[in-house]
Amino acid sequence: MTGTDIGTLALAAVAVLGCISSVLLLAFRVGRLTGMTEARMAHSEADRTRIWQAIGALVSKVDRHIEGHRM
């Protein structure tokens, strides 16, 4: 093997390792973003449930108040 062959192999190895590492980093980033999005959606759903419960409590208070005036 000549020096040119060794240099070519070294350059090819660096290129292959760079591609592999970039794909792994991209997969990590996409997985992290997906996890964050799912967490936000779950948090939003919990907030929405609490809001509807609070609205229901207010509606029942208003109904009880109105019933008190009707008697």
For each residue, the residues with C-beta under 8 A, 3 or more apart:
1: 5 6
2: 5 6
3: 6 7
4: 7 8
5: 1 2 8 9
6: 1 2 3 9 10
7: 3 4 10 11
8: 4 5 11 12
9: 5 6 12 13
10: 6 7 13 14
11: 7 8 14 15
12: 8 9 15 16
13: 9 10 16 17
14: 10 11 17 18
15: 11 12 18 19
16: 12 13 19 20
17: 13 14 20 21
18: 14 15 21 22
19: 15 16 22 23
20: 16 17 23 24
21: 17 18 24 25
22: 18 19 25 26
23: 19 20 26 27
24: 20 21 27 28
25: 21 22 28 29
26: 22 23 29 30
27: 23 24 30 31
28: 24 25 31 32
29: 25 26 32 33
30: 26 27 33 34
31: 27 28 34 35
32: 28 29 35 36
33: 29 30 36 37
34: 30 31 37 38
35: 31 32 38 39
36: 32 33 39 40
37: 33 34 40 41
38: 34 35 41 42
39: 35 36 42 43
40: 36 37 43 44
41: 37 38 44 45
42: 38 39 45 46
43: 39 40 46 47
44: 40 41 47 48
45: 41 42 48 49
46: 42 43 49 50
47: 43 44 50 51
48: 44 45 51 52
49: 45 46 52 53
50: 46 47 53 54
51: 47 48 54 55
52: 48 49 55 56
53: 49 50 56 57
54: 50 51 57 58
55: 51 52 58 59
56: 52 53 59 60
57: 53 54 60 61
58: 54 55 61 62
59: 55 56 62 63
60: 56 57 63 64
61: 57 58 64 65
62: 58 59 65 66
63: 59 60 66 67
64: 60 61 67 68
65: 61 62 68 69
66: 62 63 69 70
67: 63 64 70 71
68: 64 65 71
69: 65 66
70: 66 67
71: 67 68
